[in-house]
């Protein structure tokens, strides 16, 4: 979580949110990747 704060300080909140959104969006179907399980909630693809 400290890493996140450092990132926000460096790049700003807007950039941070965009980055997070990209991280948790499935590249296969655009679904939401579960933060805890690391797999897409729509197609089940696992995040590497
Ligand atoms: Zn998916």
mmCIF file of the protein (N, C-alpha, C, O) and its ligand, coordinates in Angstrom:
data_MODEL
# 
_entry.id   MODEL 
# 
loop_
_entity.id 
_entity.type 
_entity.pdbx_number_of_molecules 
1 polymer     1 
2 non-polymer 1 
# 
_entity_poly.entity_id                      1 
_entity_poly.type                           'polypeptide(L)' 
_entity_poly.nstd_linkage                   no 
_entity_poly.nstd_monomer                   no 
_entity_poly.pdbx_seq_one_letter_code       
;(UNK)(UNK)(UNK)(UNK)(UNK)(UNK)(UNK)(UNK)(UNK)(UNK)(UNK)(UNK)(UNK)(UNK)(UNK)(UNK)
(UNK)(UNK)(UNK)(UNK)(UNK)(UNK)(UNK)(UNK)(UNK)(UNK)(UNK)(UNK)(UNK)(UNK)(UNK)(UNK)
(UNK)(UNK)(UNK)(UNK)(UNK)(UNK)(UNK)(UNK)(UNK)(UNK)(UNK)(UNK)(UNK)(UNK)(UNK)(UNK)
;
_entity_poly.pdbx_seq_one_letter_code_can   XXXXXXXXXXXXXXXXXXXXXXXXXXXXXXXXXXXXXXXXXXXXXXXX 
_entity_poly.pdbx_strand_id                 A 
# 
loop_
_entity_poly_seq.entity_id 
_entity_poly_seq.num 
_entity_poly_seq.mon_id 
_entity_poly_seq.hetero 
1 1  UNK n 
1 2  UNK n 
1 3  UNK n 
1 4  UNK n 
1 5  UNK n 
1 6  UNK n 
1 7  UNK n 
1 8  UNK n 
1 9  UNK n 
1 10 UNK n 
1 11 UNK n 
1 12 UNK n 
1 13 UNK n 
1 14 UNK n 
1 15 UNK n 
1 16 UNK n 
1 17 UNK n 
1 18 UNK n 
1 19 UNK n 
1 20 UNK n 
1 21 UNK n 
1 22 UNK n 
1 23 UNK n 
1 24 UNK n 
1 25 UNK n 
1 26 UNK n 
1 27 UNK n 
1 28 UNK n 
1 29 UNK n 
1 30 UNK n 
1 31 UNK n 
1 32 UNK n 
1 33 UNK n 
1 34 UNK n 
1 35 UNK n 
1 36 UNK n 
1 37 UNK n 
1 38 UNK n 
1 39 UNK n 
1 40 UNK n 
1 41 UNK n 
1 42 UNK n 
1 43 UNK n 
1 44 UNK n 
1 45 UNK n 
1 46 UNK n 
1 47 UNK n 
1 48 UNK n 
# 
loop_
_struct_asym.id 
_struct_asym.entity_id 
A 1 
B 2 
# 
loop_
_chem_comp.id 
_chem_comp.type 
_chem_comp.mon_nstd_flag 
UNK 'L-peptide linking' . 
ZN  non-polymer         . 
# 
_pdbx_entity_nonpoly.entity_id   2 
_pdbx_entity_nonpoly.name        ? 
_pdbx_entity_nonpoly.comp_id     ZN 
# 
_pdbx_nonpoly_scheme.asym_id         B 
_pdbx_nonpoly_scheme.entity_id       2 
_pdbx_nonpoly_scheme.mon_id          ZN 
_pdbx_nonpoly_scheme.ndb_seq_num     1 
_pdbx_nonpoly_scheme.pdb_seq_num     101 
_pdbx_nonpoly_scheme.auth_seq_num    101 
_pdbx_nonpoly_scheme.pdb_mon_id      ZN 
_pdbx_nonpoly_scheme.auth_mon_id     ZN 
_pdbx_nonpoly_scheme.pdb_strand_id   A 
_pdbx_nonpoly_scheme.pdb_ins_code    . 
# 
loop_
_atom_site.group_PDB 
_atom_site.id 
_atom_site.type_symbol 
_atom_site.label_atom_id 
_atom_site.label_alt_id 
_atom_site.label_comp_id 
_atom_site.label_asym_id 
_atom_site.label_entity_id 
_atom_site.label_seq_id 
_atom_site.pdbx_PDB_ins_code 
_atom_site.Cartn_x 
_atom_site.Cartn_y 
_atom_site.Cartn_z 
_atom_site.occupancy 
_atom_site.B_iso_or_equiv 
_atom_site.pdbx_formal_charge 
_atom_site.auth_seq_id 
_atom_site.auth_comp_id 
_atom_site.auth_asym_id 
_atom_site.auth_atom_id 
_atom_site.pdbx_PDB_model_num 
ATOM   1   N  N  . UNK A 1 1  ? 0.840   -1.212  0.000   1.00 0.00 ? 1   UNK A N  1 
ATOM   2   C  CA . UNK A 1 1  ? 0.000   0.000   0.000   1.00 0.00 ? 1   UNK A CA 1 
ATOM   3   C  C  . UNK A 1 1  ? 0.871   1.256   0.000   1.00 0.00 ? 1   UNK A C  1 
ATOM   4   O  O  . UNK A 1 1  ? 0.490   2.290   -0.550  1.00 0.00 ? 1   UNK A O  1 
ATOM   5   N  N  . UNK A 1 2  ? 2.035   1.152   0.620   1.00 0.00 ? 2   UNK A N  1 
ATOM   6   C  CA . UNK A 1 2  ? 2.959   2.291   0.612   1.00 0.00 ? 2   UNK A CA 1 
ATOM   7   C  C  . UNK A 1 2  ? 3.439   2.565   -0.807  1.00 0.00 ? 2   UNK A C  1 
ATOM   8   O  O  . UNK A 1 2  ? 3.630   3.714   -1.206  1.00 0.00 ? 2   UNK A O  1 
ATOM   9   N  N  . UNK A 1 3  ? 3.626   1.501   -1.551  1.00 0.00 ? 3   UNK A N  1 
ATOM   10  C  CA . UNK A 1 3  ? 4.000   1.635   -2.960  1.00 0.00 ? 3   UNK A CA 1 
ATOM   11  C  C  . UNK A 1 3  ? 2.976   2.481   -3.711  1.00 0.00 ? 3   UNK A C  1 
ATOM   12  O  O  . UNK A 1 3  ? 3.331   3.339   -4.519  1.00 0.00 ? 3   UNK A O  1 
ATOM   13  N  N  . UNK A 1 4  ? 1.713   2.228   -3.433  1.00 0.00 ? 4   UNK A N  1 
ATOM   14  C  CA . UNK A 1 4  ? 0.643   2.973   -4.087  1.00 0.00 ? 4   UNK A CA 1 
ATOM   15  C  C  . UNK A 1 4  ? 0.739   4.462   -3.790  1.00 0.00 ? 4   UNK A C  1 
ATOM   16  O  O  . UNK A 1 4  ? 0.582   5.300   -4.677  1.00 0.00 ? 4   UNK A O  1 
ATOM   17  N  N  . UNK A 1 5  ? 0.996   4.770   -2.540  1.00 0.00 ? 5   UNK A N  1 
ATOM   18  C  CA . UNK A 1 5  ? 1.099   6.177   -2.134  1.00 0.00 ? 5   UNK A CA 1 
ATOM   19  C  C  . UNK A 1 5  ? 2.274   6.855   -2.827  1.00 0.00 ? 5   UNK A C  1 
ATOM   20  O  O  . UNK A 1 5  ? 2.182   8.003   -3.262  1.00 0.00 ? 5   UNK A O  1 
ATOM   21  N  N  . UNK A 1 6  ? 3.374   6.126   -2.919  1.00 0.00 ? 6   UNK A N  1 
ATOM   22  C  CA . UNK A 1 6  ? 4.557   6.665   -3.604  1.00 0.00 ? 6   UNK A CA 1 
ATOM   23  C  C  . UNK A 1 6  ? 4.240   6.941   -5.069  1.00 0.00 ? 6   UNK A C  1 
ATOM   24  O  O  . UNK A 1 6  ? 4.654   7.954   -5.631  1.00 0.00 ? 6   UNK A O  1 
ATOM   25  N  N  . UNK A 1 7  ? 3.508   6.033   -5.662  1.00 0.00 ? 7   UNK A N  1 
ATOM   26  C  CA . UNK A 1 7  ? 3.127   6.173   -7.069  1.00 0.00 ? 7   UNK A CA 1 
ATOM   27  C  C  . UNK A 1 7  ? 2.254   7.408   -7.262  1.00 0.00 ? 7   UNK A C  1 
ATOM   28  O  O  . UNK A 1 7  ? 2.452   8.185   -8.197  1.00 0.00 ? 7   UNK A O  1 
ATOM   29  N  N  . UNK A 1 8  ? 1.292   7.575   -6.371  1.00 0.00 ? 8   UNK A N  1 
ATOM   30  C  CA . UNK A 1 8  ? 0.378   8.721   -6.460  1.00 0.00 ? 8   UNK A CA 1 
ATOM   31  C  C  . UNK A 1 8  ? 1.164   10.023  -6.321  1.00 0.00 ? 8   UNK A C  1 
ATOM   32  O  O  . UNK A 1 8  ? 0.909   10.996  -7.029  1.00 0.00 ? 8   UNK A O  1 
ATOM   33  N  N  . UNK A 1 9  ? 2.117   10.022  -5.402  1.00 0.00 ? 9   UNK A N  1 
ATOM   34  C  CA . UNK A 1 9  ? 2.938   11.214  -5.191  1.00 0.00 ? 9   UNK A CA 1 
ATOM   35  C  C  . UNK A 1 9  ? 3.720   11.569  -6.450  1.00 0.00 ? 9   UNK A C  1 
ATOM   36  O  O  . UNK A 1 9  ? 3.848   12.736  -6.819  1.00 0.00 ? 9   UNK A O  1 
ATOM   37  N  N  . UNK A 1 10 ? 4.234   10.540  -7.089  1.00 0.00 ? 10  UNK A N  1 
ATOM   38  C  CA . UNK A 1 10 ? 5.086   10.733  -8.274  1.00 0.00 ? 10  UNK A CA 1 
ATOM   39  C  C  . UNK A 1 10 ? 4.281   11.120  -9.499  1.00 0.00 ? 10  UNK A C  1 
ATOM   40  O  O  . UNK A 1 10 ? 4.604   12.090  -10.184 1.00 0.00 ? 10  UNK A O  1 
ATOM   41  N  N  . UNK A 1 11 ? 3.230   10.355  -9.772  1.00 0.00 ? 11  UNK A N  1 
ATOM   42  C  CA . UNK A 1 11 ? 2.531   10.508  -11.041 1.00 0.00 ? 11  UNK A CA 1 
ATOM   43  C  C  . UNK A 1 11 ? 1.153   11.150  -10.926 1.00 0.00 ? 11  UNK A C  1 
ATOM   44  O  O  . UNK A 1 11 ? 0.556   11.518  -11.937 1.00 0.00 ? 11  UNK A O  1 
ATOM   45  N  N  . UNK A 1 12 ? 0.644   11.287  -9.708  1.00 0.00 ? 12  UNK A N  1 
ATOM   46  C  CA . UNK A 1 12 ? -0.672  11.885  -9.536  1.00 0.00 ? 12  UNK A CA 1 
ATOM   47  C  C  . UNK A 1 12 ? -1.765  10.843  -9.483  1.00 0.00 ? 12  UNK A C  1 
ATOM   48  O  O  . UNK A 1 12 ? -1.602  9.727   -9.978  1.00 0.00 ? 12  UNK A O  1 
ATOM   49  N  N  . UNK A 1 13 ? -2.874  11.210  -8.885  1.00 0.00 ? 13  UNK A N  1 
ATOM   50  C  CA . UNK A 1 13 ? -3.966  10.263  -8.646  1.00 0.00 ? 13  UNK A CA 1 
ATOM   51  C  C  . UNK A 1 13 ? -4.611  9.786   -9.948  1.00 0.00 ? 13  UNK A C  1 
ATOM   52  O  O  . UNK A 1 13 ? -4.996  8.624   -10.073 1.00 0.00 ? 13  UNK A O  1 
ATOM   53  N  N  . UNK A 1 14 ? -4.719  10.683  -10.898 1.00 0.00 ? 14  UNK A N  1 
ATOM   54  C  CA . UNK A 1 14 ? -5.370  10.344  -12.162 1.00 0.00 ? 14  UNK A CA 1 
ATOM   55  C  C  . UNK A 1 14 ? -4.620  9.220   -12.873 1.00 0.00 ? 14  UNK A C  1 
ATOM   56  O  O  . UNK A 1 14 ? -5.213  8.262   -13.369 1.00 0.00 ? 14  UNK A O  1 
ATOM   57  N  N  . UNK A 1 15 ? -3.312  9.367   -12.904 1.00 0.00 ? 15  UNK A N  1 
ATOM   58  C  CA . UNK A 1 15 ? -2.458  8.365   -13.539 1.00 0.00 ? 15  UNK A CA 1 
ATOM   59  C  C  . UNK A 1 15 ? -2.547  7.037   -12.788 1.00 0.00 ? 15  UNK A C  1 
ATOM   60  O  O  . UNK A 1 15 ? -2.569  5.963   -13.390 1.00 0.00 ? 15  UNK A O  1 
ATOM   61  N  N  . UNK A 1 16 ? -2.596  7.136   -11.480 1.00 0.00 ? 16  UNK A N  1 
ATOM   62  C  CA . UNK A 1 16 ? -2.684  5.946   -10.636 1.00 0.00 ? 16  UNK A CA 1 
ATOM   63  C  C  . UNK A 1 16 ? -3.969  5.169   -10.903 1.00 0.00 ? 16  UNK A C  1 
ATOM   64  O  O  . UNK A 1 16 ? -3.952  3.945   -11.031 1.00 0.00 ? 16  UNK A O  1 
ATOM   65  N  N  . UNK A 1 17 ? -5.074  5.890   -10.985 1.00 0.00 ? 17  UNK A N  1 
ATOM   66  C  CA . UNK A 1 17 ? -6.375  5.252   -11.220 1.00 0.00 ? 17  UNK A CA 1 
ATOM   67  C  C  . UNK A 1 17 ? -6.402  4.591   -12.587 1.00 0.00 ? 17  UNK A C  1 
ATOM   68  O  O  . UNK A 1 17 ? -6.923  3.486   -12.742 1.00 0.00 ? 17  UNK A O  1 
ATOM   69  N  N  . UNK A 1 18 ? -5.839  5.272   -13.580 1.00 0.00 ? 18  UNK A N  1 
ATOM   70  C  CA . UNK A 1 18 ? -5.796  4.724   -14.936 1.00 0.00 ? 18  UNK A CA 1 
ATOM   71  C  C  . UNK A 1 18 ? -4.962  3.449   -14.960 1.00 0.00 ? 18  UNK A C  1 
ATOM   72  O  O  . UNK A 1 18 ? -5.314  2.477   -15.628 1.00 0.00 ? 18  UNK A O  1 
ATOM   73  N  N  . UNK A 1 19 ? -3.876  3.466   -14.238 1.00 0.00 ? 19  UNK A N  1 
ATOM   74  C  CA . UNK A 1 19 ? -2.989  2.306   -14.161 1.00 0.00 ? 19  UNK A CA 1 
ATOM   75  C  C  . UNK A 1 19 ? -3.669  1.130   -13.465 1.00 0.00 ? 19  UNK A C  1 
ATOM   76  O  O  . UNK A 1 19 ? -3.562  -0.014  -13.907 1.00 0.00 ? 19  UNK A O  1 
ATOM   77  N  N  . UNK A 1 20 ? -4.357  1.421   -12.389 1.00 0.00 ? 20  UNK A N  1 
ATOM   78  C  CA . UNK A 1 20 ? -5.067  0.381   -11.646 1.00 0.00 ? 20  UNK A CA 1 
ATOM   79  C  C  . UNK A 1 20 ? -6.171  -0.232  -12.501 1.00 0.00 ? 20  UNK A C  1 
ATOM   80  O  O  . UNK A 1 20 ? -6.393  -1.443  -12.494 1.00 0.00 ? 20  UNK A O  1 
ATOM   81  N  N  . UNK A 1 21 ? -6.851  0.634   -13.231 1.00 0.00 ? 21  UNK A N  1 
ATOM   82  C  CA . UNK A 1 21 ? -7.959  0.183   -14.067 1.00 0.00 ? 21  UNK A CA 1 
ATOM   83  C  C  . UNK A 1 21 ? -7.433  -0.789  -15.125 1.00 0.00 ? 21  UNK A C  1 
ATOM   84  O  O  . UNK A 1 21 ? -8.044  -1.819  -15.409 1.00 0.00 ? 21  UNK A O  1 
ATOM   85  N  N  . UNK A 1 22 ? -6.296  -0.437  -15.689 1.00 0.00 ? 22  UNK A N  1 
ATOM   86  C  CA . UNK A 1 22 ? -5.677  -1.268  -16.705 1.00 0.00 ? 22  UNK A CA 1 
ATOM   87  C  C  . UNK A 1 22 ? -5.229  -2.610  -16.112 1.00 0.00 ? 22  UNK A C  1 
ATOM   88  O  O  . UNK A 1 22 ? -5.372  -3.662  -16.735 1.00 0.00 ? 22  UNK A O  1 
ATOM   89  N  N  . UNK A 1 23 ? -4.689  -2.545  -14.905 1.00 0.00 ? 23  UNK A N  1 
ATOM   90  C  CA . UNK A 1 23 ? -4.192  -3.751  -14.249 1.00 0.00 ? 23  UNK A CA 1 
ATOM   91  C  C  . UNK A 1 23 ? -5.299  -4.748  -13.974 1.00 0.00 ? 23  UNK A C  1 
ATOM   92  O  O  . UNK A 1 23 ? -5.087  -5.960  -14.020 1.00 0.00 ? 23  UNK A O  1 
ATOM   93  N  N  . UNK A 1 24 ? -6.485  -4.225  -13.685 1.00 0.00 ? 24  UNK A N  1 
ATOM   94  C  CA . UNK A 1 24 ? -7.573  -5.111  -13.272 1.00 0.00 ? 24  UNK A CA 1 
ATOM   95  C  C  . UNK A 1 24 ? -8.640  -5.260  -14.337 1.00 0.00 ? 24  UNK A C  1 
ATOM   96  O  O  . UNK A 1 24 ? -9.780  -5.622  -14.045 1.00 0.00 ? 24  UNK A O  1 
ATOM   97  N  N  . UNK A 1 25 ? -8.259  -4.977  -15.584 1.00 0.00 ? 25  UNK A N  1 
ATOM   98  C  CA . UNK A 1 25 ? -9.175  -5.221  -16.687 1.00 0.00 ? 25  UNK A CA 1 
ATOM   99  C  C  . UNK A 1 25 ? -8.643  -6.383  -17.510 1.00 0.00 ? 25  UNK A C  1 
ATOM   100 O  O  . UNK A 1 25 ? -7.476  -6.388  -17.901 1.00 0.00 ? 25  UNK A O  1 
ATOM   101 N  N  . UNK A 1 26 ? -9.482  -7.354  -17.770 1.00 0.00 ? 26  UNK A N  1 
ATOM   102 C  CA . UNK A 1 26 ? -9.073  -8.533  -18.513 1.00 0.00 ? 26  UNK A CA 1 
ATOM   103 C  C  . UNK A 1 26 ? -8.702  -8.171  -19.945 1.00 0.00 ? 26  UNK A C  1 
ATOM   104 O  O  . UNK A 1 26 ? -9.489  -7.527  -20.639 1.00 0.00 ? 26  UNK A O  1 
ATOM   105 N  N  . UNK A 1 27 ? -7.512  -8.576  -20.403 1.00 0.00 ? 27  UNK A N  1 
ATOM   106 C  CA . UNK A 1 27 ? -7.096  -8.273  -21.774 1.00 0.00 ? 27  UNK A CA 1 
ATOM   107 C  C  . UNK A 1 27 ? -7.861  -9.096  -22.806 1.00 0.00 ? 27  UNK A C  1 
ATOM   108 O  O  . UNK A 1 27 ? -7.890  -8.752  -23.987 1.00 0.00 ? 27  UNK A O  1 
ATOM   109 N  N  . UNK A 1 28 ? -8.470  -10.166 -22.358 1.00 0.00 ? 28  UNK A N  1 
ATOM   110 C  CA . UNK A 1 28 ? -9.193  -11.052 -23.263 1.00 0.00 ? 28  UNK A CA 1 
ATOM   111 C  C  . UNK A 1 28 ? -10.590 -10.535 -23.571 1.00 0.00 ? 28  UNK A C  1 
ATOM   112 O  O  . UNK A 1 28 ? -10.988 -10.451 -24.733 1.00 0.00 ? 28  UNK A O  1 
ATOM   113 N  N  . UNK A 1 29 ? -11.334 -10.189 -22.522 1.00 0.00 ? 29  UNK A N  1 
ATOM   114 C  CA . UNK A 1 29 ? -12.738 -9.848  -22.730 1.00 0.00 ? 29  UNK A CA 1 
ATOM   115 C  C  . UNK A 1 29 ? -13.123 -8.481  -22.168 1.00 0.00 ? 29  UNK A C  1 
ATOM   116 O  O  . UNK A 1 29 ? -14.256 -8.032  -22.344 1.00 0.00 ? 29  UNK A O  1 
ATOM   117 N  N  . UNK A 1 30 ? -12.175 -7.815  -21.488 1.00 0.00 ? 30  UNK A N  1 
ATOM   118 C  CA . UNK A 1 30 ? -12.495 -6.501  -20.930 1.00 0.00 ? 30  UNK A CA 1 
ATOM   119 C  C  . UNK A 1 30 ? -13.262 -6.578  -19.623 1.00 0.00 ? 30  UNK A C  1 
ATOM   120 O  O  . UNK A 1 30 ? -13.729 -5.561  -19.110 1.00 0.00 ? 30  UNK A O  1 
ATOM   121 N  N  . UNK A 1 31 ? -13.393 -7.772  -19.088 1.00 0.00 ? 31  UNK A N  1 
ATOM   122 C  CA . UNK A 1 31 ? -14.081 -7.966  -17.817 1.00 0.00 ? 31  UNK A CA 1 
ATOM   123 C  C  . UNK A 1 31 ? -13.211 -7.528  -16.655 1.00 0.00 ? 31  UNK A C  1 
ATOM   124 O  O  . UNK A 1 31 ? -12.065 -7.118  -16.837 1.00 0.00 ? 31  UNK A O  1 
ATOM   125 N  N  . UNK A 1 32 ? -13.768 -7.621  -15.465 1.00 0.00 ? 32  UNK A N  1 
ATOM   126 C  CA . UNK A 1 32 ? -13.038 -7.221  -14.261 1.00 0.00 ? 32  UNK A CA 1 
ATOM   127 C  C  . UNK A 1 32 ? -12.278 -8.408  -13.682 1.00 0.00 ? 32  UNK A C  1 
ATOM   128 O  O  . UNK A 1 32 ? -12.838 -9.487  -13.489 1.00 0.00 ? 32  UNK A O  1 
ATOM   129 N  N  . UNK A 1 33 ? -11.011 -8.193  -13.413 1.00 0.00 ? 33  UNK A N  1 
ATOM   130 C  CA . UNK A 1 33 ? -10.200 -9.240  -12.792 1.00 0.00 ? 33  UNK A CA 1 
ATOM   131 C  C  . UNK A 1 33 ? -10.329 -9.127  -11.282 1.00 0.00 ? 33  UNK A C  1 
ATOM   132 O  O  . UNK A 1 33 ? -10.155 -8.051  -10.709 1.00 0.00 ? 33  UNK A O  1 
ATOM   133 N  N  . UNK A 1 34 ? -10.636 -10.254 -10.645 1.00 0.00 ? 34  UNK A N  1 
ATOM   134 C  CA . UNK A 1 34 ? -10.791 -10.281 -9.197  1.00 0.00 ? 34  UNK A CA 1 
ATOM   135 C  C  . UNK A 1 34 ? -9.465  -9.940  -8.519  1.00 0.00 ? 34  UNK A C  1 
ATOM   136 O  O  . UNK A 1 34 ? -8.438  -10.561 -8.794  1.00 0.00 ? 34  UNK A O  1 
ATOM   137 N  N  . UNK A 1 35 ? -9.500  -8.959  -7.642  1.00 0.00 ? 35  UNK A N  1 
ATOM   138 C  CA . UNK A 1 35 ? -8.283  -8.503  -6.965  1.00 0.00 ? 35  UNK A CA 1 
ATOM   139 C  C  . UNK A 1 35 ? -7.705  -9.613  -6.085  1.00 0.00 ? 35  UNK A C  1 
ATOM   140 O  O  . UNK A 1 35 ? -6.489  -9.713  -5.920  1.00 0.00 ? 35  UNK A O  1 
ATOM   141 N  N  . UNK A 1 36 ? -8.569  -10.430 -5.531  1.00 0.00 ? 36  UNK A N  1 
ATOM   142 C  CA . UNK A 1 36 ? -8.119  -11.462 -4.600  1.00 0.00 ? 36  UNK A CA 1 
ATOM   143 C  C  . UNK A 1 36 ? -7.724  -12.750 -5.321  1.00 0.00 ? 36  UNK A C  1 
ATOM   144 O  O  . UNK A 1 36 ? -6.685  -13.339 -5.023  1.00 0.00 ? 36  UNK A O  1 
ATOM   145 N  N  . UNK A 1 37 ? -8.546  -13.179 -6.258  1.00 0.00 ? 37  UNK A N  1 
ATOM   146 C  CA . UNK A 1 37 ? -8.268  -14.435 -6.945  1.00 0.00 ? 37  UNK A CA 1 
ATOM   147 C  C  . UNK A 1 37 ? -7.325  -14.284 -8.117  1.00 0.00 ? 37  UNK A C  1 
ATOM   148 O  O  . UNK A 1 37 ? -6.656  -15.242 -8.503  1.00 0.00 ? 37  UNK A O  1 
ATOM   149 N  N  . UNK A 1 38 ? -7.261  -13.069 -8.702  1.00 0.00 ? 38  UNK A N  1 
ATOM   150 C  CA . UNK A 1 38 ? -6.384  -12.829 -9.832  1.00 0.00 ? 38  UNK A CA 1 
ATOM   151 C  C  . UNK A 1 38 ? -6.898  -13.413 -11.131 1.00 0.00 ? 38  UNK A C  1 
ATOM   152 O  O  . UNK A 1 38 ? -6.141  -13.569 -12.089 1.00 0.00 ? 38  UNK A O  1 
ATOM   153 N  N  . UNK A 1 39 ? -8.183  -13.737 -11.170 1.00 0.00 ? 39  UNK A N  1 
ATOM   154 C  CA . UNK A 1 39 ? -8.763  -14.284 -12.388 1.00 0.00 ? 39  UNK A CA 1 
ATOM   155 C  C  . UNK A 1 39 ? -9.933  -13.408 -12.847 1.00 0.00 ? 39  UNK A C  1 
ATOM   156 O  O  . UNK A 1 39 ? -10.615 -12.776 -12.041 1.00 0.00 ? 39  UNK A O  1 
ATOM   157 N  N  . UNK A 1 40 ? -10.139 -13.392 -14.155 1.00 0.00 ? 40  UNK A N  1 
ATOM   158 C  CA . UNK A 1 40 ? -11.237 -12.597 -14.713 1.00 0.00 ? 40  UNK A CA 1 
ATOM   159 C  C  . UNK A 1 40 ? -12.580 -13.140 -14.229 1.00 0.00 ? 40  UNK A C  1 
ATOM   160 O  O  . UNK A 1 40 ? -12.806 -14.350 -14.224 1.00 0.00 ? 40  UNK A O  1 
ATOM   161 N  N  . UNK A 1 41 ? -13.458 -12.242 -13.828 1.00 0.00 ? 41  UNK A N  1 
ATOM   162 C  CA . UNK A 1 41 ? -14.761 -12.671 -13.325 1.00 0.00 ? 41  UNK A CA 1 
ATOM   163 C  C  . UNK A 1 41 ? -15.708 -13.027 -14.462 1.00 0.00 ? 41  UNK A C  1 
ATOM   164 O  O  . UNK A 1 41 ? -16.738 -13.665 -14.241 1.00 0.00 ? 41  UNK A O  1 
ATOM   165 N  N  . UNK A 1 42 ? -15.359 -12.613 -15.684 1.00 0.00 ? 42  UNK A N  1 
ATOM   166 C  CA . UNK A 1 42 ? -16.220 -12.893 -16.830 1.00 0.00 ? 42  UNK A CA 1 
ATOM   167 C  C  . UNK A 1 42 ? -15.821 -14.161 -17.567 1.00 0.00 ? 42  UNK A C  1 
ATOM   168 O  O  . UNK A 1 42 ? -16.656 -15.034 -17.805 1.00 0.00 ? 42  UNK A O  1 
ATOM   169 N  N  . UNK A 1 43 ? -14.535 -14.267 -17.930 1.00 0.00 ? 43  UNK A N  1 
ATOM   170 C  CA . UNK A 1 43 ? -14.113 -15.429 -18.715 1.00 0.00 ? 43  UNK A CA 1 
ATOM   171 C  C  . UNK A 1 43 ? -13.230 -16.386 -17.928 1.00 0.00 ? 43  UNK A C  1 
ATOM   172 O  O  . UNK A 1 43 ? -12.936 -17.486 -18.396 1.00 0.00 ? 43  UNK A O  1 
ATOM   173 N  N  . UNK A 1 44 ? -12.804 -15.973 -16.730 1.00 0.00 ? 44  UNK A N  1 
ATOM   174 C  CA . UNK A 1 44 ? -12.027 -16.860 -15.875 1.00 0.00 ? 44  UNK A CA 1 
ATOM   175 C  C  . UNK A 1 44 ? -10.544 -16.916 -16.183 1.00 0.00 ? 44  UNK A C  1 
ATOM   176 O  O  . UNK A 1 44 ? -9.804  -17.699 -15.587 1.00 0.00 ? 44  UNK A O  1 
ATOM   177 N  N  . UNK A 1 45 ? -10.113 -16.073 -17.123 1.00 0.00 ? 45  UNK A N  1 
ATOM   178 C  CA . UNK A 1 45 ? -8.687  -16.069 -17.461 1.00 0.00 ? 45  UNK A CA 1 
ATOM   179 C  C  . UNK A 1 45 ? -7.856  -15.571 -16.286 1.00 0.00 ? 45  UNK A C  1 
ATOM   180 O  O  . UNK A 1 45 ? -8.181  -14.564 -15.656 1.00 0.00 ? 45  UNK A O  1 
ATOM   181 N  N  . UNK A 1 46 ? -6.788  -16.291 -16.008 1.00 0.00 ? 46  UNK A N  1 
ATOM   182 C  CA . UNK A 1 46 ? -5.916  -15.918 -14.886 1.00 0.00 ? 46  UNK A CA 1 
ATOM   183 C  C  . UNK A 1 46 ? -4.921  -14.851 -15.322 1.00 0.00 ? 46  UNK A C  1 
ATOM   184 O  O  . UNK A 1 46 ? -4.349  -14.902 -16.411 1.00 0.00 ? 46  UNK A O  1 
ATOM   185 N  N  . UNK A 1 47 ? -4.741  -13.893 -14.438 1.00 0.00 ? 47  UNK A N  1 
ATOM   186 C  CA . UNK A 1 47 ? -3.762  -12.844 -14.698 1.00 0.00 ? 47  UNK A CA 1 
ATOM   187 C  C  . UNK A 1 47 ? -2.364  -13.382 -14.411 1.00 0.00 ? 47  UNK A C  1 
ATOM   188 O  O  . UNK A 1 47 ? -2.130  -14.033 -13.393 1.00 0.00 ? 47  UNK A O  1 
ATOM   189 N  N  . UNK A 1 48 ? -1.427  -13.092 -15.342 1.00 0.00 ? 48  UNK A N  1 
ATOM   190 C  CA . UNK A 1 48 ? -0.061  -13.599 -15.141 1.00 0.00 ? 48  UNK A CA 1 
ATOM   191 C  C  . UNK A 1 48 ? 0.701   -12.756 -14.157 1.00 0.00 ? 48  UNK A C  1 
ATOM   192 O  O  . UNK A 1 48 ? 1.865   -13.040 -13.871 1.00 0.00 ? 48  UNK A O  1 
HETATM 193 ZN ZN . ZN  B 2 .  ? -11.988 -12.097 -19.256 1.00 0.00 ? 101 ZN  A ZN 1 
# 
